[in-house]
Amino acid sequence: MFRSSTRSKWFTLFMLFFALFASAILGEDGLVTNGDFETPPITGFPKDEALVEGPTEIPGWKTNGTVELVSSGQKQGAMILIVPRGAHAVRLGNDADISQELTVEKGSIYSVTFSAARTCAQLESLNVSVPPASQTIDLQTLYNVQGWDPYALAFEAPEDKVRLVFSNPGMEDDPTCGPIIDDIAIKKLFTPERPKDNAVINGDYEEGPWMFNNVSLGVLLPTKLDEETSSLPGWIIESYRAVRYIDSYHYSVPQGKRAIELLSGKEGIISQMVETTPSKPYTMSFALGHAGDKCKQPLAVMAFAGDQARNIHYTPDSNSTFQVANLNFTAKADRTRIAFYSVYYNTRSDDMSSLCGPVVDDVRVWFSGARRIGFGGLGLGLGLWVSVLVLFY
């Protein structure tokens, strides 16, 4: 009996150790190794502002070209370099890159969140790749006055070992120019199952990229036309400008913990192809709200469902921070496009330049020819059956 109990305890400990070991092998959601660049090199952080030519030692990272560890408050001439968070970040010179090998699960979708800033007024960009996938982010547009923005990009793991690469594809006239990156994190994504009474996948936006709880800027989702490798499962960003993924810790969200804030008018479009039955009537509903970020009104969205479109202004009653809007349409095919963009180019009232806009959440599409039965309808039906049975007996 005692031997059996001891064996059971050892087995439990072994399984716990195995689970922890497997978790470590596959990696965890959150910062990659030294993703905030706060781990000092063996020789310590640089004590001067001189560029280091050639390979630079950055724990956890492989470097190529002119890569510089910059510190908060560091100056370049009269300009103070922007470090998104913490005390240190990395700047990439012309044609320079940093990379790190990650252990992932082959075939799974992962999203990489990172913060980026530009250092000069010139057009700067940042290329993010997990070969063979690659995407270049234009850093010319600043979405807020802090001078940096968090971004997210997704990829499908081609192997169990992948290399995440950040590179500066530009060849600037001034070699001291170049993008600054910080706070690099990863998250394994899961595509939510489609609800029984809703044709929209991830209509509540609860599944999305990694977000830092102590970062109040949300996460920008740049152009992404492939729904299979989107940082927002089920949705694509089919426009030139980004949309903002926001959380309930720093913004007003209609329901749940996540939502989408539409930016830059027609240049920020989010869409999804939903399954429908041709010639059948459908209704699309969604919550329209204000992010609570001092965004100047009026706020309005243009909503699309198939061949129908509707301009909807944000006009909630005094007891609510959001409203529910509807759009009826008849399906013309077995897949129907739904989409949203902001009617106006909105900015915040406190700084007059940070981009903002209306919030969209809880998107639903259902066959409007069938009556949607809720809990109340079920209760009424049970009550009628009970009455019939009582009378029968």
C-alpha positions in Angstrom: 0.0 0.0 0.0 2.8 2.4 1.0 4.9 1.3 -2.0 2.0 1.9 -4.3 1.4 5.4 -2.8 5.1 6.3 -3.2 5.1 5.1 -6.7 2.0 7.2 -7.5 3.7 10.3 -6.0 6.8 9.7 -8.1 4.7 9.2 -11.2 2.8 12.5 -10.5 6.1 14.4 -10.0 7.5 12.9 -13.2 4.5 13.9 -15.2 4.6 17.4 -13.7 8.3 17.7 -14.6 7.6 16.4 -18.1 4.9 18.9 -18.6 7.1 21.8 -17.5 10.0 20.5 -19.7 7.7 20.2 -22.7 6.4 23.7 -22.1 10.0 25.0 -22.0 10.8 23.2 -25.2 7.8 24.6 -27.1 8.3 28.0 -25.6 5.7 30.1 -23.8 3.7 33.1 -24.7 5.3 36.4 -23.8 8.8 37.9 -24.2 11.3 36.0 -26.3 14.8 35.6 -24.7 16.0 39.1 -23.8 13.1 40.5 -25.9 13.3 43.8 -23.9 17.1 44.1 -24.3 17.5 44.7 -20.6 20.0 41.8 -20.1 23.5 43.3 -20.2 26.2 42.0 -22.4 29.2 40.4 -20.7 31.1 43.7 -21.1 28.1 45.7 -19.8 26.0 48.2 -21.7 27.8 50.8 -23.8 28.8 53.9 -21.9 29.2 56.2 -24.8 27.1 57.1 -27.8 29.5 55.9 -30.5 28.2 53.4 -33.1 29.8 50.0 -32.8 30.8 48.7 -36.2 30.4 45.1 -37.0 28.8 42.4 -34.8 27.5 43.6 -31.4 27.0 41.3 -28.5 23.4 41.2 -27.4 22.5 38.3 -25.2 20.1 35.9 -26.8 20.4 37.5 -30.3 22.6 37.0 -33.3 23.6 40.4 -34.9 24.8 41.3 -38.4 25.9 44.7 -39.6 25.7 48.0 -37.6 23.6 47.2 -34.6 23.5 49.5 -31.6 22.2 49.1 -28.1 20.7 52.5 -27.2 19.8 53.8 -23.8 16.8 55.8 -22.6 17.7 59.5 -22.7 20.6 59.0 -25.1 21.1 61.8 -27.6 22.1 61.9 -31.2 23.1 65.5 -31.8 20.2 67.6 -30.5 17.7 64.7 -30.8 16.9 62.3 -27.9 16.6 58.7 -29.1 13.3 57.1 -28.3 13.3 53.9 -26.2 9.8 52.5 -26.2 10.0 50.9 -22.7 12.5 50.2 -20.1 16.1 51.5 -20.2 17.4 49.9 -23.4 16.4 49.1 -27.0 18.2 48.2 -30.3 18.8 50.4 -33.3 19.5 48.8 -36.7 21.8 50.6 -39.1 21.8 50.3 -42.9 21.2 46.7 -44.0 21.7 45.4 -40.5 19.7 42.7 -38.7 19.2 40.8 -35.5 17.8 37.3 -35.2 16.9 34.7 -32.7 16.1 31.0 -33.1 12.7 30.0 -31.6 11.3 26.6 -30.8 7.7 26.3 -32.0 5.2 23.8 -33.1 5.4 23.0 -36.8 2.2 24.0 -38.7 0.9 26.3 -35.9 0.2 30.0 -36.3 2.2 32.5 -34.1 1.9 36.2 -33.7 5.0 38.4 -33.0 4.4 41.6 -31.1 7.1 44.3 -31.0 7.5 48.0 -30.5 9.2 50.1 -33.2 10.2 53.8 -33.6 12.0 55.7 -36.3 15.0 58.0 -35.6 15.0 60.4 -38.5 12.5 62.3 -40.6 13.4 60.1 -43.6 11.3 57.2 -44.8 12.2 54.3 -42.5 10.9 50.8 -42.6 11.4 47.5 -40.8 11.4 44.1 -42.3 10.2 41.2 -40.0 10.6 37.7 -41.3 10.4 34.0 -40.3 11.7 32.5 -43.6 10.2 32.0 -46.0 7.5 34.5 -44.7 8.4 38.1 -44.7 6.7 41.5 -44.3 8.0 45.1 -44.3 6.4 47.7 -42.0 6.4 51.3 -43.0 7.4 53.4 -40.0 6.8 56.8 -41.6 3.3 57.1 -40.1 3.3 57.8 -36.3 0.0 56.8 -34.8 0.6 58.6 -31.5 2.7 61.5 -30.1 5.0 59.2 -28.0 7.0 58.5 -31.1 6.7 54.7 -31.1 4.0 52.1 -31.7 3.5 48.4 -30.9 2.9 46.2 -33.9 1.9 42.6 -34.5 2.6 40.2 -37.4 1.8 36.5 -37.7 3.4 33.5 -39.4 2.9 29.8 -39.8 5.7 27.8 -38.4 7.3 25.8 -41.3 9.5 23.7 -38.9 9.9 23.1 -35.2 12.8 25.5 -35.2 12.4 28.9 -36.9 14.6 32.0 -37.0 12.9 35.3 -36.2 14.7 38.2 -38.1 14.4 41.9 -37.8 16.2 43.9 -40.5 16.6 47.4 -41.8 16.1 47.1 -45.6 17.0 50.8 -46.1 20.2 52.4 -47.2 19.9 55.9 -45.7 22.2 58.8 -46.5 22.8 59.2 -42.8 24.1 55.9 -41.4 23.1 56.9 -37.9 19.4 56.7 -39.0 17.6 53.5 -38.6 14.6 51.9 -36.8 14.6 51.2 -33.1 12.9 48.0 -31.8 12.0 46.8 -28.3 9.7 44.5 -26.4 9.6 41.5 -28.7 7.1 38.9 -27.7 5.4 35.8 -29.2 2.0 34.2 -28.8 0.6 31.0 -30.3 -2.7 31.7 -31.9 -5.9 29.5 -32.0 -8.8 30.0 -34.4 -12.0 30.1 -32.3 -14.7 27.7 -33.4 -17.6 29.4 -35.3 -20.6 29.8 -32.9 -23.7 27.8 -33.8 -25.8 30.9 -34.3 -23.1 33.2 -35.8 -21.3 32.9 -39.1 -18.5 35.2 -37.9 -15.2 33.7 -36.7 -13.7 35.6 -33.7 -16.4 38.2 -33.9 -15.7 39.3 -30.3 -12.0 39.7 -31.1 -11.0 37.9 -28.0 -8.3 35.9 -29.8 -5.4 38.0 -31.0 -1.8 39.0 -30.6 0.2 39.3 -27.3 -0.5 42.5 -25.4 1.6 43.9 -22.5 -0.6 44.7 -19.6 1.5 47.8 -18.8 1.4 49.3 -22.3 -1.5 51.6 -23.0 -1.1 52.1 -26.8 -2.9 48.9 -27.9 -1.3 46.9 -30.8 -1.3 48.0 -34.4 -2.3 45.4 -37.0 -0.8 46.4 -40.4 -1.9 45.2 -43.8 -2.5 41.4 -43.9 -4.4 39.9 -46.8 -4.1 36.2 -45.8 -6.7 35.2 -43.2 -4.8 32.0 -42.6 -1.8 33.8 -41.1 -3.5 36.8 -39.5 -2.7 38.1 -36.0 -6.4 38.5 -35.7 -7.8 35.0 -36.5 -10.6 35.1 -39.1 -10.0 38.7 -40.1 -7.8 40.4 -42.6 -6.5 44.0 -42.8 -7.0 44.9 -46.4 -5.9 48.5 -46.3 -2.7 50.6 -46.5 -2.9 51.8 -42.9 -3.2 49.8 -39.7 -6.1 49.2 -37.3 -5.6 49.1 -33.5 -6.2 46.1 -31.3 -7.2 47.4 -27.9 -7.9 45.9 -24.4 -10.3 46.7 -21.6 -7.4 47.6 -19.2 -6.7 50.8 -21.0 -9.7 51.4 -23.3 -13.5 51.3 -23.1 -14.5 48.0 -24.7 -18.1 47.2 -25.5 -17.9 43.6 -24.3 -15.2 41.1 -23.2 -11.6 42.2 -23.0 -10.7 43.0 -26.6 -12.0 45.1 -29.5 -10.8 46.9 -32.6 -10.4 50.7 -33.0 -10.6 51.8 -36.6 -8.0 54.5 -37.7 -7.3 56.6 -40.7 -10.7 56.6 -42.4 -10.9 54.5 -45.6 -7.2 53.7 -45.2 -7.9 51.3 -42.3 -10.3 48.5 -43.4 -10.9 45.3 -41.5 -12.9 42.5 -43.2 -13.9 38.8 -43.2 -15.5 36.4 -45.6 -18.3 34.6 -43.8 -20.2 31.4 -44.9 -23.7 32.1 -46.2 -26.4 30.4 -48.3 -27.2 32.1 -51.6 -30.6 33.9 -51.8 -31.1 33.6 -48.0 -31.7 36.7 -45.9 -29.2 37.6 -43.1 -28.7 40.2 -40.5 -25.3 41.6 -39.4 -25.1 43.2 -36.0 -22.2 44.8 -34.1 -21.4 47.0 -31.2 -20.2 50.5 -32.0 -18.4 52.4 -29.3 -15.9 55.1 -28.1 -12.5 53.9 -26.9 -12.5 56.4 -24.0 -9.2 57.8 -25.3 -10.3 61.4 -25.8 -11.0 60.8 -29.5 -12.7 63.9 -31.0 -16.2 63.3 -32.3 -18.1 62.8 -34.6 -17.3 59.0 -34.8 -18.9 56.9 -37.5 -18.3 53.6 -39.4 -19.1 52.5 -42.8 -20.3 48.9 -42.5 -20.6 46.5 -45.5 -22.3 43.1 -45.8 -22.4 41.7 -49.3 -23.9 44.4 -51.6 -25.3 46.4 -48.7 -23.6 49.3 -47.0 -24.6 51.6 -44.2 -23.1 54.8 -42.6 -23.6 54.6 -38.9 -22.8 57.4 -36.5 -22.0 56.8 -32.9 -24.9 58.3 -30.9 -25.4 56.2 -27.7 -27.9 57.0 -25.0 -26.7 58.6 -21.7 -26.6 55.2 -19.9 -24.2 53.4 -22.3 -20.8 53.8 -23.9 -21.7 51.8 -27.0 -24.7 51.1 -29.3 -25.8 48.1 -31.3 -26.2 48.6 -35.1 -27.8 46.2 -37.7 -27.5 45.7 -41.4 -29.8 43.4 -43.4 -28.6 41.7 -46.6 -29.4 38.8 -48.9 -26.5 36.5 -49.7 -25.5 36.2 -53.3 -22.9 33.4 -52.8 -21.7 30.8 -50.4 -19.3 33.3 -49.0 -20.1 37.0 -48.2 -17.7 39.8 -47.4 -18.3 41.9 -44.3 -16.1 44.9 -43.6 -15.7 48.1 -41.6 -13.8 51.3 -41.8 -14.0 54.7 -40.1 -15.9 57.4 -42.0 -13.7 60.2 -40.5 -10.0 60.8 -39.9 -10.1 61.3 -36.1 -7.5 62.5 -33.7 -7.3 62.8 -29.9 -8.5 66.1 -28.4 -5.6 66.4 -26.0 -2.7 66.3 -28.5 -4.5 66.9 -31.8 -2.3 64.4 -33.6 -2.6 60.9 -32.2 -4.8 58.8 -34.5 -8.0 57.3 -33.1 -11.5 56.3 -34.2 -14.7 54.3 -33.5 -14.6 50.9 -31.8 -16.1 47.8 -33.3 -16.9 44.7 -31.3 -19.2 41.7 -31.0 -19.8 41.2 -34.7 -22.5 38.7 -35.6 -24.1 37.4 -38.8 -27.1 35.1 -38.7 -29.9 33.8 -40.9 -32.7 36.2 -40.3 -35.3 33.9 -41.8 -35.2 31.8 -38.6 -36.3 33.0 -35.2 -33.4 33.2 -32.7 -34.5 31.4 -29.6 -32.9 32.5 -26.4 -33.1 31.3 -22.8 -36.5 33.0 -22.4 -37.9 31.2 -25.3 -36.6 27.9 -24.0 -38.1 28.6 -20.6 -41.5 29.4 -22.1 -41.4 26.2 -24.2 -40.6 24.1 -21.1 -43.4 25.8 -19.2 -45.9 24.9 -21.9 -44.8 21.3 -22.0 -45.1 21.0 -18.2 -48.6 22.5 -18.3 -49.6 20.0 -21.0 -48.2 17.1 -19.0 -50.0 18.2 -15.8 -53.3 18.5 -17.6 -52.8 15.1 -19.4 -52.2 13.3 -16.1 
